[in-house]
Amino acid sequence: MNEIVLDTKIVGDITGTFFVPSYQGGYRWGKEEVERLLLLSVFYVLSSGISFLRY
C-alpha cells in the first residue's frame, strides 16, 4: 500500500494535474474562485501587519 506523506508547500511550488469530480457540486472551485482566495489571503496578510518574510 502507498504511504501518504503530507508536506507544507509554497503555493507556487505545487504542481500536477488535479481533478475534482462533478459530484462534488458546490465544493468544486474554478480558476476564478482560487484566484480570489489567493488575492484575499495576500490582502489580509498585508493589511494585518503579519510579517511573512521572517521564515
N, CA, C and O atoms as CSV, one atom per row, in Angstrom:
chain,resi,resn,atom,element,x,y,z
A,1,MET,N,N,0.838,-1.177,0.000
A,1,MET,CA,C,0.000,0.000,0.000
A,1,MET,C,C,0.887,1.246,0.000
A,1,MET,O,O,1.916,1.265,0.675
A,2,ASN,N,N,0.504,2.289,-0.747
A,2,ASN,CA,C,1.283,3.522,-0.813
A,2,ASN,C,C,1.140,4.324,0.475
A,2,ASN,O,O,0.058,4.415,1.055
A,3,GLU,N,N,2.243,4.894,0.903
A,3,GLU,CA,C,2.243,5.726,2.101
A,3,GLU,C,C,1.942,7.162,1.695
A,3,GLU,O,O,2.502,7.659,0.718
A,4,ILE,N,N,1.075,7.826,2.425
A,4,ILE,CA,C,0.739,9.222,2.151
A,4,ILE,C,C,1.651,10.097,2.985
A,4,ILE,O,O,1.746,9.923,4.200
A,5,VAL,N,N,2.329,11.049,2.330
A,5,VAL,CA,C,3.230,11.970,3.016
A,5,VAL,C,C,2.671,13.380,2.845
A,5,VAL,O,O,2.435,13.828,1.723
A,6,LEU,N,N,2.462,14.073,3.957
A,6,LEU,CA,C,1.957,15.439,3.919
A,6,LEU,C,C,3.101,16.392,4.216
A,6,LEU,O,O,3.771,16.272,5.241
A,7,ASP,N,N,3.321,17.343,3.310
A,7,ASP,CA,C,4.364,18.345,3.487
A,7,ASP,C,C,3.770,19.736,3.316
A,7,ASP,O,O,2.806,19.918,2.572
A,8,THR,N,N,4.343,20.709,3.999
A,8,THR,CA,C,3.978,22.104,3.787
A,8,THR,C,C,4.669,22.574,2.513
A,8,THR,O,O,5.864,22.346,2.330
A,9,LYS,N,N,3.917,23.230,1.636
A,9,LYS,CA,C,4.480,23.707,0.377
A,9,LYS,C,C,4.054,25.136,0.121
A,9,LYS,O,O,2.984,25.562,0.555
A,10,ILE,N,N,4.878,25.864,-0.574
A,10,ILE,CA,C,4.530,27.191,-1.057
A,10,ILE,C,C,3.576,26.988,-2.226
A,10,ILE,O,O,3.788,26.103,-3.054
A,11,VAL,N,N,2.529,27.802,-2.296
A,11,VAL,CA,C,1.512,27.629,-3.336
A,11,VAL,C,C,2.139,27.564,-4.724
A,11,VAL,O,O,1.730,26.741,-5.544
A,12,GLY,N,N,3.115,28.408,-5.001
A,12,GLY,CA,C,3.753,28.430,-6.313
A,12,GLY,C,C,4.549,27.177,-6.632
A,12,GLY,O,O,4.889,26.937,-7.791
A,13,ASP,N,N,4.852,26.374,-5.618
A,13,ASP,CA,C,5.628,25.145,-5.833
A,13,ASP,C,C,4.746,23.915,-6.071
A,13,ASP,O,O,5.255,22.826,-6.337
A,14,ILE,N,N,3.431,24.090,-5.975
A,14,ILE,CA,C,2.519,22.958,-6.167
A,14,ILE,C,C,2.348,22.711,-7.664
A,14,ILE,O,O,1.976,23.611,-8.417
A,15,THR,N,N,2.621,21.497,-8.071
A,15,THR,CA,C,2.498,21.140,-9.481
A,15,THR,C,C,1.655,19.886,-9.612
A,15,THR,O,O,1.421,19.172,-8.637
A,16,GLY,N,N,1.212,19.633,-10.808
A,16,GLY,CA,C,0.459,18.412,-11.051
A,16,GLY,C,C,-0.874,18.701,-11.699
A,16,GLY,O,O,-1.242,19.852,-11.934
A,17,THR,N,N,-1.569,17.658,-11.974
A,17,THR,CA,C,-2.902,17.749,-12.542
A,17,THR,C,C,-3.893,17.312,-11.481
A,17,THR,O,O,-3.745,16.250,-10.877
A,18,PHE,N,N,-4.893,18.130,-11.262
A,18,PHE,CA,C,-5.860,17.845,-10.226
A,18,PHE,C,C,-7.243,17.759,-10.838
A,18,PHE,O,O,-7.590,18.558,-11.707
A,19,PHE,N,N,-8.026,16.808,-10.398
A,19,PHE,CA,C,-9.366,16.604,-10.927
A,19,PHE,C,C,-10.347,16.527,-9.767
A,19,PHE,O,O,-10.166,15.749,-8.831
A,20,VAL,N,N,-11.385,17.347,-9.846
A,20,VAL,CA,C,-12.446,17.299,-8.842
A,20,VAL,C,C,-13.695,16.804,-9.557
A,20,VAL,O,O,-14.205,17.487,-10.445
A,21,PRO,N,N,-14.192,15.641,-9.192
A,21,PRO,CA,C,-15.370,15.083,-9.865
A,21,PRO,C,C,-16.580,16.004,-9.759
A,21,PRO,O,O,-16.721,16.746,-8.787
A,22,SER,N,N,-17.436,15.954,-10.745
A,22,SER,CA,C,-18.613,16.826,-10.774
A,22,SER,C,C,-19.550,16.578,-9.601
A,22,SER,O,O,-20.305,17.474,-9.221
A,23,TYR,N,N,-19.519,15.377,-9.017
A,23,TYR,CA,C,-20.416,15.102,-7.895
A,23,TYR,C,C,-20.056,15.905,-6.649
A,23,TYR,O,O,-20.809,15.906,-5.675
A,24,GLN,N,N,-18.910,16.591,-6.670
A,24,GLN,CA,C,-18.549,17.451,-5.542
A,24,GLN,C,C,-19.424,18.694,-5.503
A,24,GLN,O,O,-19.450,19.416,-4.506
A,25,GLY,N,N,-20.135,18.937,-6.583
A,25,GLY,CA,C,-21.117,20.022,-6.634
A,25,GLY,C,C,-20.567,21.368,-6.233
A,25,GLY,O,O,-19.618,21.865,-6.840
A,26,GLY,N,N,-21.159,21.961,-5.211
A,26,GLY,CA,C,-20.789,23.304,-4.766
A,26,GLY,C,C,-19.391,23.417,-4.202
A,26,GLY,O,O,-18.896,24.524,-3.994
A,27,TYR,N,N,-18.749,22.298,-3.951
A,27,TYR,CA,C,-17.399,22.340,-3.399
A,27,TYR,C,C,-16.337,22.417,-4.493
A,27,TYR,O,O,-15.142,22.482,-4.203
A,28,ARG,N,N,-16.769,22.410,-5.729
A,28,ARG,CA,C,-15.829,22.444,-6.846
A,28,ARG,C,C,-15.492,23.894,-7.181
A,28,ARG,O,O,-16.382,24.688,-7.484
A,29,TRP,N,N,-14.221,24.233,-7.127
A,29,TRP,CA,C,-13.782,25.594,-7.407
A,29,TRP,C,C,-13.153,25.667,-8.779
A,29,TRP,O,O,-12.487,24.732,-9.224
A,30,GLY,N,N,-13.370,26.779,-9.442
A,30,GLY,CA,C,-12.731,27.050,-10.722
A,30,GLY,C,C,-11.560,28.003,-10.523
A,30,GLY,O,O,-11.219,28.362,-9.396
A,31,LYS,N,N,-10.958,28.402,-11.621
A,31,LYS,CA,C,-9.792,29.294,-11.582
A,31,LYS,C,C,-10.121,30.616,-10.883
A,31,LYS,O,O,-9.319,31.122,-10.098
A,32,GLU,N,N,-11.293,31.170,-11.168
A,32,GLU,CA,C,-11.662,32.463,-10.577
A,32,GLU,C,C,-11.771,32.391,-9.054
A,32,GLU,O,O,-11.316,33.299,-8.359
A,33,GLU,N,N,-12.363,31.334,-8.536
A,33,GLU,CA,C,-12.501,31.194,-7.080
A,33,GLU,C,C,-11.146,31.043,-6.397
A,33,GLU,O,O,-10.926,31.614,-5.329
A,34,VAL,N,N,-10.246,30.286,-6.996
A,34,VAL,CA,C,-8.908,30.103,-6.430
A,34,VAL,C,C,-8.144,31.414,-6.458
A,34,VAL,O,O,-7.500,31.777,-5.473
A,35,GLU,N,N,-8.207,32.134,-7.585
A,35,GLU,CA,C,-7.511,33.423,-7.681
A,35,GLU,C,C,-8.061,34.414,-6.659
A,35,GLU,O,O,-7.296,35.165,-6.054
A,36,ARG,N,N,-9.375,34.424,-6.460
A,36,ARG,CA,C,-9.995,35.328,-5.486
A,36,ARG,C,C,-9.522,34.994,-4.071
A,36,ARG,O,O,-9.212,35.892,-3.289
A,37,LEU,N,N,-9.469,33.710,-3.747
A,37,LEU,CA,C,-8.999,33.291,-2.424
A,37,LEU,C,C,-7.554,33.731,-2.192
A,37,LEU,O,O,-7.226,34.257,-1.129
A,38,LEU,N,N,-6.693,33.515,-3.187
A,38,LEU,CA,C,-5.288,33.900,-3.036
A,38,LEU,C,C,-5.142,35.408,-2.908
A,38,LEU,O,O,-4.348,35.884,-2.097
A,39,LEU,N,N,-5.897,36.165,-3.695
A,39,LEU,CA,C,-5.832,37.627,-3.617
A,39,LEU,C,C,-6.297,38.119,-2.249
A,39,LEU,O,O,-5.661,38.986,-1.648
A,40,LEU,N,N,-7.399,37.570,-1.762
A,40,LEU,CA,C,-7.886,37.969,-0.441
A,40,LEU,C,C,-6.911,37.565,0.667
A,40,LEU,O,O,-6.769,38.282,1.658
A,41,SER,N,N,-6.249,36.440,0.508
A,41,SER,CA,C,-5.271,35.992,1.501
A,41,SER,C,C,-4.089,36.944,1.557
A,41,SER,O,O,-3.627,37.306,2.639
A,42,VAL,N,N,-3.598,37.351,0.388
A,42,VAL,CA,C,-2.479,38.298,0.336
A,42,VAL,C,C,-2.910,39.630,0.931
A,42,VAL,O,O,-2.167,40.224,1.712
A,43,PHE,N,N,-4.100,40.109,0.576
A,43,PHE,CA,C,-4.605,41.364,1.117
A,43,PHE,C,C,-4.692,41.296,2.636
A,43,PHE,O,O,-4.300,42.240,3.322
A,44,TYR,N,N,-5.202,40.185,3.167
A,44,TYR,CA,C,-5.325,40.023,4.612
A,44,TYR,C,C,-3.960,40.090,5.296
A,44,TYR,O,O,-3.801,40.776,6.305
A,45,VAL,N,N,-2.988,39.384,4.750
A,45,VAL,CA,C,-1.652,39.369,5.347
A,45,VAL,C,C,-1.041,40.764,5.322
A,45,VAL,O,O,-0.484,41.217,6.322
A,46,LEU,N,N,-1.143,41.450,4.178
A,46,LEU,CA,C,-0.553,42.789,4.075
A,46,LEU,C,C,-1.256,43.799,4.981
A,46,LEU,O,O,-0.600,44.666,5.558
A,47,SER,N,N,-2.571,43.700,5.113
A,47,SER,CA,C,-3.306,44.670,5.926
A,47,SER,C,C,-3.233,44.375,7.425
A,47,SER,O,O,-3.504,45.257,8.239
A,48,SER,N,N,-2.874,43.163,7.791
A,48,SER,CA,C,-2.833,42.802,9.215
A,48,SER,C,C,-1.485,43.077,9.863
A,48,SER,O,O,-1.359,43.029,11.087
A,49,GLY,N,N,-0.483,43.365,9.050
A,49,GLY,CA,C,0.834,43.627,9.596
A,49,GLY,C,C,1.635,42.387,9.901
A,49,GLY,O,O,2.718,42.476,10.479
A,50,ILE,N,N,1.125,41.236,9.523
A,50,ILE,CA,C,1.841,39.976,9.738
A,50,ILE,C,C,3.058,39.945,8.830
A,50,ILE,O,O,2.944,40.207,7.632
A,51,SER,N,N,4.203,39.633,9.374
A,51,SER,CA,C,5.422,39.547,8.571
A,51,SER,C,C,5.645,38.101,8.145
A,51,SER,O,O,5.896,37.233,8.981
A,52,PHE,N,N,5.554,37.847,6.856
A,52,PHE,CA,C,5.782,36.500,6.359
A,52,PHE,C,C,7.187,36.336,5.796
A,52,PHE,O,O,7.532,35.265,5.297
A,53,LEU,N,N,7.999,37.384,5.870
A,53,LEU,CA,C,9.364,37.328,5.361
A,53,LEU,C,C,10.329,36.755,6.392
A,53,LEU,O,O,11.492,36.511,6.070
A,54,ARG,N,N,9.883,36.538,7.600
A,54,ARG,CA,C,10.766,36.040,8.651
A,54,ARG,C,C,11.074,34.554,8.527
A,54,ARG,O,O,11.971,34.060,9.211
A,55,TYR,N,N,10.365,33.837,7.683
A,55,TYR,CA,C,10.545,32.389,7.583
A,55,TYR,C,C,11.651,32.086,6.667
A,55,TYR,O,O,11.966,30.917,6.443
